[in-house]
Structure formats: structure tokens, C-alpha cells
Amino acid sequence: MHVAEKKKGKFQHSSFLAGGATTAAGRLVAHDGVLEAIWPYSGHYHPTEENFMEFISFLEEHHVDLTNVKR
């Protein structure tokens, strides 16, 4: 998983895979290590609802508390 702040002219998520295939893509908001919001928005990868749900399942399987996470 690659998570980073978006900064123009810097390394981006699309750079990480050189535009290649990915399982999921989107945006998230976290403060002090706590996930607050997540949504499947990406201008490059156009993730599907299925991709998003796969990622949600991945987080749940790794014991990420999604109780108060906005979607």
C-alpha cells in the first residue's frame, strides 16, 4: 500500500506503478494515525465499487477499525 500527501511535481501514486494495474485506488484522510475518511476517487485508475470493497475488506482483515470512518 502506498499512501502520501499529494504535491504537484512530486512522486505520485501513479508514478509508483508507472500507470500499471492496481487492485484499488482512492483518497483517505487520517490524523495522528487514525483513519477518518476514505473514498474511491482516483483520476488515473477509475476504481470500481468492487475495487473499493476489496480494499475495505483488506482493512478489516488487518483489524483496522472502520466504525467511525466516513465513506
PALUMRO-999679 format. One line per field, with one value per residue (C-alpha): chain; residue number from 1; residue in one letter; y, x, z. Coordinates in steps of 0.001 Angstrom, whole numbers, plus 524288, in hexadecimal, padded with zeros to 5 digits. Layout:
# PALUMRO-999679
ch = A;... $
i = NUM;... $
aa = A;... $
v = Y;... $
u = X;... $
w = Z;... $
This chain:
# PALUMRO-999679
ch = A;A;A;A;A;A;A;A;A;A;A;A;A;A;A;A;A;A;A;A;A;A;A;A;A;A;A;A;A;A;A;A;A;A;A;A;A;A;A;A;A;A;A;A;A;A;A;A;A;A;A;A;A;A;A;A;A;A;A;A;A;A;A;A;A;A;A;A;A;A;A $
i = 1;2;3;4;5;6;7;8;9;10;11;12;13;14;15;16;17;18;19;20;21;22;23;24;25;26;27;28;29;30;31;32;33;34;35;36;37;38;39;40;41;42;43;44;45;46;47;48;49;50;51;52;53;54;55;56;57;58;59;60;61;62;63;64;65;66;67;68;69;70;71 $
aa = M;H;V;A;E;K;K;K;G;K;F;Q;H;S;S;F;L;A;G;G;A;T;T;A;A;G;R;L;V;A;H;D;G;V;L;E;A;I;W;P;Y;S;G;H;Y;H;P;T;E;E;N;F;M;E;F;I;S;F;L;E;E;H;H;V;D;L;T;N;V;K;R $
v = 80000;80D94;8195A;82718;83543;839FD;8447D;849AF;845DD;83B53;82C73;8288B;81BF4;81A86;81BA5;81067;8067F;80E23;80E91;7FFB2;7F776;7F8B4;7F21C;7FEA1;80D3C;818DC;82329;822CC;82C01;82841;83023;82B3A;81D98;81CC9;81A84;8246B;82377;81B62;81BDD;8159F;821B4;82120;82889;81E8B;8114A;8132D;808EA;8016F;7FF1E;7F12B;7F655;7FF0A;7F3F4;7EB54;7F5EC;7F75D;7E895;7E971;7F3CE;7EBD8;7DF89;7E75C;7EBF4;7FA19;7FFD8;8057C;80872;8174E;8183D;820A2;81A7C $
u = 80000;804EB;7FF93;804F4;8010C;7FE84;80844;80969;8162E;81960;8188B;80A4A;80296;8024A;8112E;81230;80CD0;8106D;801EE;800E1;7F602;7F208;7E7EB;7E275;7E491;7DE9A;7E02A;7E03F;7E101;7E867;7ECAA;7F654;7F5C0;7E6EB;7DF82;7D46F;7CF7B;7D1A9;7CBD3;7CE9C;7D264;7DE00;7DF8D;7E91D;7E3D3;7D4F8;7D2B2;7C5F0;7BD01;7C241;7D048;7CC32;7C56E;7D17F;7D98C;7CFA9;7D083;7DF5E;7DEBB;7D50D;7DD67;7E8CA;7E0AE;7DF01;7D38F;7CA46;7BF45;7C024;7C66F;7BEE6;7BCF9 $
w = 80000;7FC87;803D6;8021F;8021B;7F44A;7F04C;7E282;7DBF5;7E5FC;7E5F7;7E44F;7E5CB;7D70C;7D6F8;7E093;7D6D0;7CA8A;7C741;7C820;7CDD2;7DC05;7E4A3;7EA78;7EA23;7F0D8;7FB3E;809EC;81573;821B5;82D8B;837BD;831C2;83266;825BA;824D2;816D6;80AAB;7FD23;7EFE3;7E831;7DEFB;7D24B;7CCD8;7D0B2;7D0EE;7DB8C;7DB97;7E72E;7E751;7E855;7F39A;7FAC5;7F901;7FF8A;80A95;80C98;80CCD;81775;81F72;81E1F;82392;82F37;82B11;832B1;8288D;83219;8310B;82396;819E7;80C8E $
